Amino acid sequence: MKVGIALNMLQKPGLSDAAVFAEHMALGDLAEPLGFDSLFALEHHFTGYAMSPSPTQLLSYYAGRTKRITLGTAVIVLPWHDPVRVAEEIALLDVISGGRCLFGFGRGAASVEYAGFRVPMEEARPRFVESAQIVVKALTHDVFDWDGEFYKIPATSIRPRPISHPERRFYASSVSPESAEIMAKLGFGVLMVMQNEWPVAAADIQRYRDIAVSVGHTPRPPIILTNISVAESREEAHERAVTYLSRKFDSIDNHYHFSDGHLASVKGYEFYGKMAKTYSKMKDASYREKAAEFYVKIQIVGTPDECLQQIAELRRLTGTDHLATEFGYGAMPHEQAELNMRLFAERVMPVLQRDPAFTRAETVAGGGAPSTAAGVFVPA
């Protein structure tokens, strides 16, 4: 099983943006020496929620500082960008990294980001689909053109040409059933942010698999993005998780504004609009505490042995063979994030990478259960 880290630069009171960034870059520099298999960069704009506006640029930095780890985007939000430019950035990163990248894509859900890029949110889904098709065509044809709804592209060539068929390692994040169907038909894998009960996530992944098979694609194992809190004692791990995952949870509505219900009337985002009632309850302290506790329960939290047990169950349910982890979240002090990461690397990761229980092919458990926390989730 492969294990990676994801960098999420959430603002910290009293620290400059540059100082926060430096802390997370230091965690990124630890990834290869500690034995991790991959490093993922997010994309967000205009707020302190995750100060990572250019994942391919950030990964280019690590391409020059590392030799073996896979570099991944989680995710590039296609509707915000010219797809020709995205294809160029992918090809260039493929060349300078020696072909050790994979690429996750998404369509985003924050109105503040759509407003900043002057793109109507109502166009997000068709823009995502058209852009994804263009990026694939640009990378697989020496010369390509396009005549679509949003883009008219004359005969064009991406140079330098990619060296490793990066389009075969495309993934997309999904929350809504409609997005899962789009991804499956495009032949993309699933990058699943762990944001709901595990059986529910497993059911979403199985739906993607069924659609992929129905249209002639062989589904790949999903990549799962989750938060980690590991410590020598269960109490210490849980205390850290409750403190800092709760703060991460608090940052969500500040960025996405789910609670005001505005997404209910946005075409293609009706799924998110259904969560307004749930998020509006967050003003109640007791409900907020329960929701945060729910979020803690669906992450990986505990002693090293407990973390291994939880990951084994997650793998059984979803069939994942690649776990992308966050260790510094919710404005956690850098020292604690590094201790969290180092203990996981020492006591948990070697088992995941080498034990036959985690390296053999996994049979995916079928079925899913209804969610008991309707609509409460935290995007990447």
C-alpha positions as CSV (number, residue, x, y, z in Angstrom):
1,M,0.0,0.0,0.0
2,K,1.3,3.5,-0.9
3,V,1.3,6.3,1.7
4,G,1.6,10.0,0.9
5,I,1.2,13.3,2.6
6,A,-0.9,16.3,1.5
7,L,0.0,19.9,2.3
8,N,-2.8,22.2,3.5
9,M,-1.6,25.7,4.4
10,L,-4.3,27.0,6.7
11,Q,-3.7,30.4,8.1
12,K,-2.5,30.7,11.7
13,P,-3.2,33.6,14.1
14,G,0.0,35.6,14.7
15,L,1.9,34.1,11.8
16,S,2.5,35.6,8.4
17,D,1.3,33.7,5.3
18,A,5.0,33.1,4.5
19,A,5.7,31.6,7.9
20,V,2.8,29.2,7.6
21,F,3.9,28.2,4.2
22,A,7.5,27.6,5.4
23,E,6.2,25.2,8.1
24,H,4.3,23.1,5.6
25,M,7.2,23.2,3.1
26,A,9.3,21.8,5.9
27,L,6.8,18.9,6.3
28,G,7.0,18.4,2.6
29,D,10.8,18.2,2.8
30,L,10.4,15.3,5.3
31,A,8.3,13.2,3.1
32,E,11.0,11.4,1.1
33,P,13.6,11.0,3.9
34,L,10.9,9.5,6.1
35,G,9.9,7.0,3.5
36,F,6.6,8.3,2.2
37,D,5.6,7.3,-1.3
38,S,3.9,10.5,-2.5
39,L,3.3,14.2,-1.9
40,F,0.1,16.0,-2.8
41,A,-0.5,19.7,-3.3
42,L,-4.0,21.3,-3.0
43,E,-5.5,24.2,-4.9
44,H,-7.4,27.0,-3.2
45,H,-7.6,30.8,-3.6
46,F,-8.4,34.1,-2.0
47,T,-8.8,33.1,1.6
48,G,-6.6,31.6,4.4
49,Y,-8.4,28.3,4.1
50,A,-5.6,26.6,2.2
51,M,-3.0,29.0,0.7
52,S,-1.9,26.9,-2.2
53,P,-3.0,28.6,-5.4
54,S,-0.8,26.7,-7.9
55,P,-0.3,22.9,-7.2
56,T,1.8,22.3,-10.3
57,Q,4.2,25.1,-9.4
58,L,4.5,23.9,-5.9
59,L,5.2,20.3,-7.1
60,S,7.8,21.6,-9.5
61,Y,9.7,22.8,-6.5
62,Y,9.6,19.3,-5.0
63,A,10.4,17.7,-8.3
64,G,13.8,19.3,-7.9
65,R,14.2,18.4,-4.3
66,T,13.2,14.8,-4.5
67,K,14.3,11.7,-6.4
68,R,11.7,9.0,-6.1
69,I,8.3,10.1,-4.5
70,T,5.2,10.5,-6.6
71,L,4.0,14.1,-6.9
72,G,0.2,14.5,-7.1
73,T,-2.4,17.3,-7.4
74,A,-5.4,17.2,-5.1
75,V,-6.8,18.8,-7.1
76,I,-6.5,21.1,-10.1
77,V,-9.8,22.8,-10.4
78,L,-10.4,22.7,-14.1
79,P,-13.2,25.3,-14.5
80,W,-10.9,28.1,-13.3
81,H,-8.2,27.5,-15.9
82,D,-7.6,27.5,-19.6
83,P,-7.3,23.8,-20.3
84,V,-4.5,24.3,-22.9
85,R,-2.4,26.0,-20.1
86,V,-3.3,23.1,-17.7
87,A,-2.1,20.6,-20.3
88,E,1.2,22.5,-20.8
89,E,1.8,22.6,-17.0
90,I,1.2,18.9,-16.7
91,A,3.5,18.1,-19.6
92,L,6.3,20.3,-18.2
93,L,6.0,18.8,-14.7
94,D,6.0,15.3,-16.3
95,V,9.2,16.0,-18.0
96,I,11.1,17.7,-15.1
97,S,10.0,15.1,-12.6
98,G,10.9,12.2,-14.8
99,G,7.3,11.0,-15.1
100,R,6.6,10.5,-11.4
101,C,3.4,12.5,-11.2
102,L,-0.3,11.8,-11.0
103,F,-3.0,14.4,-11.4
104,G,-6.3,14.9,-9.5
105,F,-8.9,17.2,-10.9
106,G,-12.1,18.7,-9.4
107,R,-14.7,21.4,-10.1
108,G,-14.6,23.3,-6.8
109,A,-17.5,24.4,-4.6
110,A,-16.5,27.8,-3.1
111,S,-18.4,30.8,-4.5
112,V,-15.6,33.2,-3.4
113,E,-13.2,31.3,-5.7
114,Y,-15.5,31.3,-8.7
115,A,-16.2,35.0,-8.1
116,G,-12.5,35.8,-8.1
117,F,-11.9,34.0,-11.4
118,R,-15.1,35.6,-12.9
119,V,-16.5,32.1,-13.9
120,P,-20.2,31.5,-13.4
121,M,-20.7,28.6,-11.0
122,E,-23.6,27.4,-13.1
123,E,-21.1,26.5,-15.8
124,A,-18.9,24.5,-13.5
125,R,-20.0,21.0,-14.5
126,P,-20.0,21.4,-18.3
127,R,-16.7,23.4,-18.1
128,F,-15.1,20.6,-16.1
129,V,-16.2,18.0,-18.6
130,E,-15.0,19.9,-21.6
131,S,-11.8,21.0,-20.0
132,A,-11.0,17.4,-19.0
133,Q,-11.6,16.2,-22.5
134,I,-9.3,18.9,-23.9
135,V,-6.5,18.2,-21.5
136,V,-6.6,14.5,-22.4
137,K,-6.6,15.2,-26.1
138,A,-3.8,17.7,-25.8
139,L,-1.6,15.3,-24.1
140,T,-2.3,12.3,-26.3
141,H,-2.1,14.0,-29.7
142,D,0.9,15.6,-31.3
143,V,-1.4,18.2,-32.8
144,F,-5.0,18.7,-31.6
145,D,-7.9,21.1,-32.1
146,W,-11.3,21.6,-30.4
147,D,-14.7,23.1,-31.2
148,G,-16.8,23.1,-28.1
149,E,-19.2,25.1,-26.1
150,F,-16.6,27.1,-24.1
151,Y,-13.4,26.7,-26.1
152,K,-12.5,27.0,-29.8
153,I,-9.0,25.9,-30.3
154,P,-7.1,25.9,-33.6
155,A,-4.5,23.2,-34.5
156,T,-2.2,23.4,-31.5
157,S,0.7,21.3,-30.1
158,I,1.8,21.0,-26.5
159,R,5.6,21.3,-26.2
160,P,7.5,19.8,-24.5
161,R,5.7,16.6,-25.1
162,P,5.1,14.5,-22.0
163,I,7.2,11.5,-21.5
164,S,5.1,9.1,-19.4
165,H,1.5,9.2,-20.5
166,P,0.3,11.2,-17.5
167,E,-3.3,11.0,-18.8
168,R,-3.3,7.4,-17.7
169,R,-2.9,8.6,-14.1
170,F,-5.8,11.0,-13.9
171,Y,-8.1,11.1,-10.9
172,A,-11.0,13.3,-9.9
173,S,-12.5,14.2,-6.6
174,S,-16.2,13.7,-6.2
175,V,-18.9,14.5,-3.7
176,S,-22.1,14.4,-5.8
177,P,-23.4,11.3,-7.6
178,E,-23.5,13.3,-10.8
179,S,-19.8,14.0,-10.6
180,A,-19.0,10.4,-10.0
181,E,-20.8,9.5,-13.2
182,I,-18.9,12.1,-15.1
183,M,-15.6,10.9,-13.8
184,A,-16.3,7.2,-14.5
185,K,-17.3,8.0,-18.1
186,L,-14.1,10.0,-18.6
187,G,-12.1,7.0,-17.4
188,F,-10.6,8.9,-14.4
189,G,-9.9,7.2,-11.1
190,V,-11.4,8.4,-7.9
191,L,-9.6,10.6,-5.3
192,M,-11.9,10.5,-2.3
193,V,-11.7,13.0,0.5
194,M,-12.7,11.2,3.6
195,Q,-15.7,13.3,4.5
196,N,-18.5,10.9,5.4
197,E,-19.0,7.6,7.1
198,W,-16.8,4.9,5.6
199,P,-19.6,2.6,4.4
200,V,-21.2,5.6,2.6
201,A,-17.8,6.5,1.0
202,A,-17.5,2.8,0.0
203,A,-21.0,2.9,-1.6
204,D,-20.0,6.0,-3.6
205,I,-16.9,4.3,-4.8
206,Q,-18.8,1.2,-5.8
207,R,-21.2,3.3,-7.8
208,Y,-18.3,4.8,-9.6
209,R,-16.9,1.3,-10.3
210,D,-20.2,0.1,-11.7
211,I,-20.5,3.1,-14.0
212,A,-16.9,2.7,-15.2
213,V,-17.4,-1.0,-16.0
214,S,-20.7,-0.2,-17.8
215,V,-18.9,2.2,-20.2
216,G,-15.9,-0.1,-20.8
217,H,-13.3,1.3,-18.4
218,T,-11.4,-0.8,-15.8
219,P,-11.8,1.1,-12.5
220,R,-8.6,1.7,-10.5
221,P,-8.4,1.5,-6.7
222,P,-9.3,4.9,-5.2
223,I,-6.9,7.2,-3.6
224,I,-8.2,8.2,-0.1
225,L,-7.3,11.6,1.5
226,T,-7.6,11.6,5.3
227,N,-6.3,13.3,8.4
228,I,-4.0,11.4,10.9
229,S,-3.6,11.8,14.6
230,V,-1.3,9.1,16.0
231,A,0.2,9.1,19.5
232,E,1.5,6.6,22.0
233,S,-1.8,6.8,24.0
234,R,-5.3,6.8,22.7
235,E,-6.1,9.8,24.9
236,E,-3.3,12.0,23.5
237,A,-4.2,11.1,19.9
238,H,-7.9,11.9,20.5
239,E,-7.2,15.1,22.3
240,R,-5.1,16.4,19.5
241,A,-7.6,15.3,16.9
242,V,-10.5,17.0,18.7
243,T,-8.6,20.2,19.2
244,Y,-7.2,20.7,15.7
245,L,-9.7,18.9,13.5
246,S,-12.4,20.9,15.2
247,R,-10.5,24.0,14.2
248,K,-10.2,22.7,10.6
249,F,-13.9,22.0,10.7
250,D,-14.6,25.6,11.8
251,S,-12.6,26.9,8.8
252,I,-14.9,25.1,6.3
253,D,-18.0,27.3,6.5
254,N,-15.8,30.4,6.6
255,H,-14.6,29.5,3.1
256,Y,-17.5,27.6,1.5
257,H,-20.4,29.4,3.3
258,F,-22.5,26.2,3.1
259,S,-24.8,27.4,5.9
260,D,-26.3,30.3,4.0
261,G,-27.9,27.9,1.5
262,H,-26.8,29.9,-1.6
263,L,-25.7,26.7,-3.4
264,A,-29.2,25.3,-3.5
265,S,-30.1,27.6,-6.4
266,V,-26.9,27.1,-8.3
267,K,-27.2,24.7,-11.2
268,G,-25.0,21.7,-10.7
269,Y,-24.6,22.3,-6.9
270,E,-28.0,21.3,-5.7
271,F,-26.3,18.5,-3.7
272,Y,-24.4,21.0,-1.7
273,G,-27.5,23.2,-1.2
274,K,-29.1,20.3,0.7
275,M,-26.5,20.7,3.4
276,A,-27.6,24.3,4.3
277,K,-30.0,23.1,7.0
278,T,-27.3,21.0,8.6
279,Y,-24.6,23.7,8.5
280,S,-27.1,26.4,9.8
281,K,-27.2,24.4,13.0
282,M,-23.5,25.0,13.6
283,K,-24.4,28.2,15.5
284,D,-25.6,25.9,18.3
285,A,-22.5,25.0,20.4
286,S,-23.8,21.5,21.3
287,Y,-24.6,20.6,17.7
288,R,-21.3,22.0,16.5
289,E,-19.5,19.8,19.1
290,K,-21.3,16.7,17.9
291,A,-20.6,17.5,14.2
292,A,-16.9,18.0,15.0
293,E,-16.8,14.8,17.0
294,F,-18.4,13.0,14.0
295,Y,-15.6,14.4,11.7
296,V,-12.9,13.1,14.1
297,K,-14.5,9.7,14.1
298,I,-14.2,9.3,10.3
299,Q,-10.4,10.2,10.3
300,I,-7.5,7.9,11.4
301,V,-7.0,8.6,15.2
302,G,-5.4,6.5,17.9
303,T,-2.3,4.6,18.8
304,P,-0.1,3.1,16.1
305,D,-1.9,-0.3,16.4
306,E,-5.3,1.4,16.4
307,C,-4.4,3.4,13.3
308,L,-3.4,0.2,11.5
309,Q,-6.7,-1.5,12.5
310,Q,-8.6,1.5,11.2
311,I,-6.7,1.7,7.9
312,A,-7.2,-2.0,7.4
313,E,-11.0,-1.5,7.7
314,L,-10.9,1.5,5.4
315,R,-9.0,-0.6,2.9
316,R,-11.5,-3.5,3.2
317,L,-14.4,-1.2,2.6
318,T,-13.0,0.9,-0.3
319,G,-10.3,-1.2,-1.9
320,T,-7.8,1.7,-1.6
321,D,-4.2,1.0,-2.3
322,H,-3.0,4.6,-1.8
323,L,-3.5,6.7,1.3
324,A,-2.8,10.5,1.2
325,T,-2.5,11.8,4.7
326,E,-2.5,15.2,6.5
327,F,-0.6,15.6,9.7
328,G,-0.6,19.4,10.2
329,Y,-4.2,20.7,10.2
330,G,-6.4,23.2,12.0
331,A,-3.5,25.6,12.8
332,M,-1.7,22.8,14.7
333,P,1.7,23.9,16.1
334,H,4.5,22.8,13.7
335,E,6.2,20.8,16.4
336,Q,3.1,18.7,17.0
337,A,2.6,18.2,13.3
338,E,6.1,16.9,12.9
339,L,5.8,14.6,15.9
340,N,2.6,13.3,14.4
341,M,4.2,12.6,11.0
342,R,7.4,11.1,12.4
343,L,5.5,8.6,14.7
344,F,3.3,7.5,11.8
345,A,6.3,7.1,9.6
346,E,8.1,5.0,12.2
347,R,5.4,2.8,13.5
348,V,2.5,2.7,11.0
349,M,3.8,3.3,7.5
350,P,6.3,0.4,7.3
351,V,3.5,-2.1,8.0
352,L,1.3,-0.5,5.4
353,Q,4.1,-0.7,2.8
354,R,5.5,-4.1,3.6
355,D,3.0,-6.3,5.5
356,P,1.3,-8.8,3.1
357,A,-2.0,-7.9,4.8
358,F,-1.8,-4.5,3.1
359,T,0.2,-5.3,0.0
360,R,-2.0,-8.1,-1.5
361,A,-5.0,-7.4,-3.6
362,E,-8.1,-6.4,-1.5
363,T,-11.6,-7.6,-2.1
364,V,-14.0,-4.7,-1.7
365,A,-16.8,-5.1,0.8
366,G,-20.2,-4.5,-0.8
367,G,-23.0,-2.2,0.3
368,G,-23.2,1.0,2.2
369,A,-25.2,2.3,5.1
370,P,-27.2,5.5,5.4
371,S,-25.4,8.4,6.9
372,T,-26.2,9.4,10.4
373,A,-24.8,12.9,10.0
374,A,-26.7,14.1,7.0
375,G,-24.6,16.4,4.9
376,V,-21.9,17.1,7.4
377,F,-18.5,16.8,5.6
378,V,-15.3,18.7,5.1
379,P,-13.9,19.1,1.6
380,A,-10.1,19.2,1.0
